[in-house]
Amino acid sequence: MQLLATAVECTAVEETPTKAIKCMGALVSVSDDEGTLAMAGTSKAKLLNGEEITGLVSRFGQTVLDHALRGEGAMALSSACVDSMIGISVGHEQRVEQFGLAPLYEKLHELLATADASTASVVANVLKCLVELAKNTVSHFVFTIPRLVSELRGLLLRCAADEMDSGMVEMTCAVFASLDGAFGEAVGDELDSCAAQCSGDTYSCVAEYVTQADCAPTEELIVAAEATLRRLVQVMQPAGQSTVATVAVARLLGDSPGSIAAPAAGRTSLLRITAAVITALSSTVVLDRCPELLTVLSDVGNWDPPATTVDARIAGQCFGSIFNKDTGTLADAQQSVIETLSNACQGALHTRALIFAVMLDLILASCFAQT
């Protein structure tokens, strides 16, 4: 251990510190392996005691944090420390959480509280390390993701108060990207409940921002929200998807069935992020309050204030995704929507233009919703 500690500080040979960190992590793994210890005749006493393991994890965590703060989050030594903490997380989750994840999150919280352009690279490095740890271990995922959602809520509220703060927008987009990255290629069954709750909370954050912003919401944030929510929903199991879809539809409809709750300034953005959720659902998920949703969307020509062409196209995308479900239970609803839209085509020129936009995207979305 003393030799390895010295080797970490040795810079004469570039890869020596990285190899030393990897050896430290391997020592913990060997110390935990009963089969290896039995072969060595030391099955009654581990190679490393709890205090020594805590010291190693603390060193890994501090090294990662130091490099992140210096803008060197991608360096080999920092990456080796992250890999070592991932490797020893099984059996030592609490130690890694206390001395690895917690210090990183505390620093992130401090940085985001006074976010500006000068700290953007440091925030990105800290987020990257948090995500790498979170997506590899269930307990780390459960620790990290709700905290990132909490930070997102605060950032969005601050963006709503000051739309011109480009630094704040950049930070918020970075948190969106980190949430996207933390879910990896798929969410396992044991994570699905947490994933669904966090995605529902993420949607609520964005919806609150959209409806509270004094002017039109920042385009960068809406694009980031769409991409993140679509990705998060896509990797979920059907039960999790249903939970998030219920939150999205309820937020869109508001407390008054038959009307879009958001004011005109935020309605289009709210529709966009809702559509991102709806179009990402698997064919086995049935939307809650689907009849109300279909009624509101099919009445796009009579919205007050008037719908835009973008509103109409989003409505068409939602229709296509909903009707593309191979359940057979929506046949009557689909016929009713088509009749409503057809009747609306007899209205004013503006209404006809909206309905044509709906019909076009309904057809396109029906063709491509499953690809």
C-alpha positions as CSV (number, residue, x, y, z in Angstrom):
1,M,0.0,0.0,0.0
2,Q,2.8,2.4,0.8
3,L,4.5,1.5,-2.5
4,L,1.4,2.1,-4.5
5,A,0.7,5.4,-2.7
6,T,4.2,6.5,-3.7
7,A,3.6,5.3,-7.3
8,V,0.5,7.5,-7.6
9,E,2.6,10.6,-7.0
10,C,5.3,9.4,-9.5
11,T,5.2,11.3,-12.8
12,A,8.5,10.1,-14.2
13,V,6.6,7.5,-16.3
14,E,3.2,8.7,-17.5
15,E,1.2,5.5,-16.9
16,T,2.6,4.7,-13.5
17,P,0.0,6.7,-11.4
18,T,-2.9,5.2,-13.4
19,K,-1.6,1.6,-12.9
20,A,-1.1,2.3,-9.2
21,I,-4.7,3.4,-8.8
22,K,-5.9,0.3,-10.7
23,C,-3.8,-1.9,-8.4
24,M,-5.4,-0.3,-5.3
25,G,-8.8,-1.0,-6.7
26,A,-7.8,-4.6,-7.4
27,L,-6.6,-5.1,-3.9
28,V,-10.0,-4.2,-2.5
29,S,-11.6,-6.7,-5.0
30,V,-9.2,-9.4,-4.0
31,S,-9.8,-8.7,-0.3
32,D,-13.5,-9.3,-0.8
33,D,-13.2,-12.5,-2.8
34,E,-13.5,-15.5,-0.5
35,G,-12.3,-18.0,-3.1
36,T,-9.1,-16.1,-3.6
37,L,-8.5,-15.7,0.1
38,A,-9.1,-19.4,0.7
39,M,-6.6,-20.3,-2.0
40,A,-4.1,-18.1,-0.2
41,G,-4.9,-19.6,3.1
42,T,-6.2,-16.3,4.6
43,S,-9.9,-16.9,4.5
44,K,-10.4,-15.9,8.1
45,A,-9.0,-12.4,7.7
46,K,-9.3,-10.0,4.8
47,L,-6.3,-8.5,3.2
48,L,-7.6,-5.0,3.9
49,N,-9.6,-3.9,6.9
50,G,-12.5,-1.5,6.7
51,E,-10.4,1.5,7.6
52,E,-7.9,0.8,4.9
53,I,-10.7,0.4,2.3
54,T,-12.3,3.6,3.4
55,G,-9.0,5.4,3.0
56,L,-8.6,4.1,-0.6
57,V,-12.2,5.1,-1.6
58,S,-11.6,8.5,0.0
59,R,-8.4,8.9,-2.0
60,F,-10.2,7.9,-5.2
61,G,-13.0,10.4,-4.6
62,Q,-10.7,13.3,-3.8
63,T,-8.6,12.6,-6.8
64,V,-11.6,12.7,-9.1
65,L,-12.8,15.9,-7.5
66,D,-9.4,17.6,-7.7
67,H,-9.1,16.8,-11.4
68,A,-12.6,17.9,-12.2
69,L,-12.1,21.3,-10.4
70,R,-8.9,21.8,-12.4
71,G,-10.8,21.2,-15.7
72,E,-9.1,17.8,-16.1
73,G,-12.1,15.5,-15.6
74,A,-11.2,13.3,-18.6
75,M,-7.6,12.6,-17.6
76,A,-6.5,9.0,-17.3
77,L,-5.9,9.2,-13.5
78,S,-9.3,10.5,-12.8
79,S,-10.9,7.9,-15.1
80,A,-9.0,5.2,-13.4
81,C,-10.3,6.3,-10.0
82,V,-13.9,6.3,-11.3
83,D,-13.4,2.8,-12.7
84,S,-12.0,1.6,-9.4
85,M,-14.9,3.0,-7.5
86,I,-17.3,1.3,-9.9
87,G,-15.4,-1.9,-9.5
88,I,-15.6,-1.9,-5.7
89,S,-19.1,-0.6,-5.4
90,V,-20.6,-4.1,-5.0
91,G,-20.1,-4.7,-1.3
92,H,-18.9,-1.1,-0.6
93,E,-21.8,1.0,-1.9
94,Q,-22.0,3.1,1.2
95,R,-18.3,3.9,1.2
96,V,-18.3,4.9,-2.4
97,E,-21.5,7.0,-1.9
98,Q,-20.0,8.8,1.2
99,F,-16.5,9.5,-0.1
100,G,-17.1,9.5,-3.9
101,L,-20.6,10.5,-4.9
102,A,-21.5,12.8,-2.0
103,P,-18.4,15.1,-2.3
104,L,-19.0,15.4,-6.1
105,Y,-22.6,16.3,-5.6
106,E,-21.9,18.8,-2.9
107,K,-19.4,20.5,-5.2
108,L,-21.9,20.4,-8.1
109,H,-24.6,22.0,-5.8
110,E,-22.2,24.7,-4.8
111,L,-21.2,25.4,-8.4
112,L,-24.7,25.5,-9.7
113,A,-25.8,27.9,-7.0
114,T,-23.5,30.5,-8.5
115,A,-23.5,29.3,-12.1
116,D,-21.8,31.4,-14.7
117,A,-19.9,30.8,-17.9
118,S,-16.5,30.5,-16.2
119,T,-17.6,27.4,-14.3
120,A,-19.3,25.6,-17.2
121,S,-16.3,23.2,-17.9
122,V,-16.0,22.3,-14.2
123,V,-19.7,21.6,-14.0
124,A,-19.5,19.4,-17.1
125,N,-16.6,17.4,-15.6
126,V,-18.4,16.9,-12.3
127,L,-21.6,15.8,-14.0
128,K,-19.7,13.4,-16.2
129,C,-18.1,11.7,-13.1
130,L,-21.4,11.5,-11.3
131,V,-23.1,10.0,-14.3
132,E,-20.4,7.3,-14.8
133,L,-20.9,6.2,-11.2
134,A,-24.7,6.5,-11.2
135,K,-25.3,4.4,-14.3
136,N,-23.3,1.4,-13.2
137,T,-24.7,0.7,-9.7
138,V,-28.4,0.7,-8.6
139,S,-27.7,2.4,-5.3
140,H,-25.7,5.1,-6.9
141,F,-28.4,5.7,-9.5
142,V,-31.0,6.1,-6.7
143,F,-28.7,8.5,-4.9
144,T,-27.7,10.6,-7.9
145,I,-30.7,11.0,-10.2
146,P,-33.2,12.6,-7.8
147,R,-30.6,15.1,-6.8
148,L,-29.9,16.1,-10.4
149,V,-33.7,16.5,-10.9
150,S,-33.7,18.8,-7.8
151,E,-30.9,20.9,-9.3
152,L,-32.8,21.0,-12.6
153,R,-35.9,22.4,-10.9
154,G,-33.9,25.2,-9.3
155,L,-32.1,26.0,-12.6
156,L,-35.3,26.2,-14.6
157,L,-37.0,28.5,-12.1
158,R,-34.0,30.8,-12.3
159,C,-34.1,30.7,-16.1
160,A,-37.7,31.6,-16.0
161,A,-36.8,34.6,-13.9
162,D,-34.0,35.7,-16.1
163,E,-34.3,34.5,-19.7
164,M,-31.3,36.5,-20.9
165,D,-28.8,34.6,-18.6
166,S,-27.1,32.5,-21.3
167,G,-24.8,30.9,-18.7
168,M,-27.8,29.6,-16.7
169,V,-29.3,28.2,-19.9
170,E,-26.0,26.4,-20.7
171,M,-25.8,24.9,-17.2
172,T,-29.4,23.7,-17.4
173,C,-28.8,22.1,-20.8
174,A,-25.8,20.3,-19.3
175,V,-28.0,18.9,-16.5
176,F,-30.5,17.7,-19.1
177,A,-27.7,15.9,-21.0
178,S,-26.4,14.3,-17.8
179,L,-29.9,12.9,-17.0
180,D,-30.0,11.5,-20.6
181,G,-26.6,9.9,-20.2
182,A,-27.3,8.4,-16.8
183,F,-29.9,6.0,-18.1
184,G,-27.5,4.2,-20.4
185,E,-28.8,1.8,-23.0
186,A,-31.6,0.5,-20.9
187,V,-33.1,0.7,-17.4
188,G,-33.2,-2.6,-15.5
189,D,-36.4,-3.7,-13.7
190,E,-35.0,-2.8,-10.3
191,L,-34.4,0.8,-11.5
192,D,-37.7,1.3,-13.3
193,S,-39.7,2.7,-10.4
194,C,-37.0,5.3,-9.6
195,A,-36.6,6.1,-13.3
196,A,-40.3,6.7,-13.8
197,Q,-40.5,8.9,-10.7
198,C,-37.5,10.9,-11.8
199,S,-38.8,11.3,-15.3
200,G,-42.2,12.4,-14.0
201,D,-40.5,15.0,-11.8
202,T,-38.4,16.1,-14.8
203,Y,-41.5,16.6,-16.8
204,S,-43.1,18.6,-14.0
205,C,-40.0,20.8,-13.8
206,V,-40.1,21.6,-17.5
207,A,-43.9,22.1,-17.5
208,E,-43.6,24.5,-14.6
209,Y,-40.8,26.5,-16.4
210,V,-42.9,26.7,-19.6
211,T,-46.0,28.0,-17.9
212,Q,-44.2,30.4,-15.6
213,A,-41.8,32.1,-18.0
214,D,-42.8,35.7,-18.7
215,C,-41.8,35.4,-22.4
216,A,-41.5,32.5,-24.9
217,P,-39.4,29.8,-23.3
218,T,-35.8,29.5,-24.4
219,E,-35.5,27.3,-27.4
220,E,-32.3,25.6,-26.3
221,L,-34.0,24.4,-23.1
222,I,-37.1,23.1,-24.9
223,V,-34.9,21.1,-27.3
224,A,-32.9,19.7,-24.5
225,A,-36.1,18.8,-22.6
226,E,-37.6,17.1,-25.6
227,A,-34.4,15.0,-26.2
228,T,-34.0,14.0,-22.6
229,L,-37.6,13.1,-21.9
230,R,-37.9,11.1,-25.2
231,R,-34.7,9.2,-24.3
232,L,-35.7,8.5,-20.7
233,V,-39.1,7.2,-21.7
234,Q,-37.7,5.0,-24.5
235,V,-35.5,3.0,-22.2
236,M,-38.2,2.3,-19.6
237,Q,-40.3,-0.7,-19.0
238,P,-44.0,-0.2,-19.9
239,A,-45.1,0.4,-16.3
240,G,-42.6,3.2,-16.0
241,Q,-43.6,4.7,-19.3
242,S,-47.3,4.6,-18.2
243,T,-46.4,6.6,-15.0
244,V,-44.6,9.3,-17.0
245,A,-47.3,9.5,-19.6
246,T,-50.0,9.9,-17.0
247,V,-48.0,12.9,-15.5
248,A,-47.5,14.4,-18.9
249,V,-51.1,14.1,-20.1
250,A,-52.5,15.3,-16.8
251,R,-50.2,18.4,-16.8
252,L,-51.2,19.2,-20.4
253,L,-54.9,19.0,-19.8
254,G,-54.7,20.8,-16.4
255,D,-57.6,20.9,-14.0
256,S,-60.2,21.8,-16.6
257,P,-60.9,18.8,-18.9
258,G,-61.3,19.8,-22.5
259,S,-58.8,22.7,-22.5
260,I,-55.1,23.2,-22.8
261,A,-53.9,24.5,-19.4
262,A,-50.8,26.5,-20.5
263,P,-51.1,30.1,-21.5
264,A,-50.5,31.0,-25.2
265,A,-46.8,31.9,-24.6
266,G,-46.0,28.4,-23.3
267,R,-48.6,26.2,-24.9
268,T,-46.6,25.2,-27.9
269,S,-43.5,24.3,-25.8
270,L,-45.6,22.3,-23.4
271,L,-47.2,20.5,-26.4
272,R,-43.7,19.7,-27.8
273,I,-42.4,18.1,-24.6
274,T,-45.6,16.2,-24.1
275,A,-45.4,14.9,-27.6
276,A,-41.8,13.8,-26.9
277,V,-43.2,11.6,-24.1
278,I,-46.2,10.3,-26.1
279,T,-44.3,9.4,-29.2
280,A,-41.7,7.5,-27.2
281,L,-44.2,5.1,-25.6
282,S,-44.3,1.5,-26.6
283,S,-47.3,0.0,-28.3
284,T,-48.4,-1.7,-25.0
285,V,-48.9,1.5,-23.1
286,V,-52.5,2.9,-22.9
287,L,-52.7,6.6,-22.2
288,D,-54.6,7.8,-19.1
289,R,-57.4,10.2,-20.0
290,C,-57.0,9.4,-23.6
291,P,-60.5,10.4,-24.7
292,E,-60.0,13.9,-23.1
293,L,-56.6,14.2,-24.8
294,L,-58.1,13.2,-28.2
295,T,-60.9,15.7,-27.8
296,V,-58.6,18.6,-27.0
297,L,-56.2,17.8,-29.9
298,S,-59.0,17.3,-32.5
299,D,-60.5,20.6,-31.5
300,V,-57.2,22.4,-32.5
301,G,-59.1,24.7,-34.9
302,N,-61.1,26.2,-32.1
303,W,-58.5,26.8,-29.5
304,D,-58.5,30.1,-27.7
305,P,-56.1,31.8,-28.2
306,P,-55.8,30.4,-31.8
307,A,-53.5,27.5,-32.4
308,T,-50.4,27.9,-34.5
309,T,-49.3,25.7,-37.4
310,V,-46.7,24.2,-35.1
311,D,-49.4,23.3,-32.6
312,A,-51.4,21.6,-35.3
313,R,-48.4,19.6,-36.5
314,I,-47.6,18.5,-33.0
315,A,-51.3,17.4,-32.6
316,G,-50.9,15.4,-35.7
317,Q,-47.8,13.6,-34.4
318,C,-49.6,12.7,-31.2
319,F,-52.6,11.4,-33.1
320,G,-50.3,9.2,-35.3
321,S,-48.5,7.8,-32.3
322,I,-51.7,7.1,-30.4
323,F,-53.5,5.5,-33.3
324,N,-50.4,3.5,-34.3
325,K,-51.0,1.2,-31.3
326,D,-52.0,-2.2,-32.4
327,T,-54.7,-2.7,-29.8
328,G,-57.9,-2.3,-31.8
329,T,-59.5,-0.4,-28.9
330,L,-59.1,3.0,-30.6
331,A,-60.9,2.3,-33.8
332,D,-64.1,4.2,-32.7
333,A,-62.0,7.1,-31.3
334,Q,-60.0,7.3,-34.5
335,Q,-63.1,7.5,-36.6
336,S,-64.5,10.2,-34.4
337,V,-61.3,12.3,-34.7
338,I,-61.3,12.0,-38.4
339,E,-64.9,13.1,-38.6
340,T,-64.2,16.1,-36.4
341,L,-61.2,17.1,-38.4
342,S,-63.1,16.7,-41.7
343,N,-66.0,18.9,-40.5
344,A,-63.5,21.5,-39.4
345,C,-62.1,21.7,-42.9
346,Q,-65.3,23.5,-43.8
347,G,-64.4,26.4,-41.6
348,A,-62.3,29.5,-42.1
349,L,-59.1,29.6,-44.1
350,H,-56.9,29.6,-41.0
351,T,-58.8,26.6,-39.6
352,R,-58.4,24.7,-42.8
353,A,-54.7,25.3,-42.8
354,L,-54.4,24.0,-39.3
355,I,-56.5,20.9,-40.0
356,F,-54.4,20.1,-43.1
357,A,-51.3,20.3,-40.9
358,V,-52.8,17.9,-38.4
359,M,-53.9,15.4,-41.1
360,L,-50.5,15.5,-42.8
361,D,-48.5,14.8,-39.6
362,L,-51.1,12.2,-38.5
363,I,-50.4,10.3,-41.6
364,L,-46.6,10.7,-41.4
365,A,-46.5,9.8,-37.7
366,S,-48.7,6.8,-38.2
367,C,-46.2,5.5,-40.8
368,F,-43.0,6.2,-38.8
369,A,-44.0,6.1,-35.1
370,Q,-42.7,2.6,-34.6
371,T,-39.3,3.2,-36.3
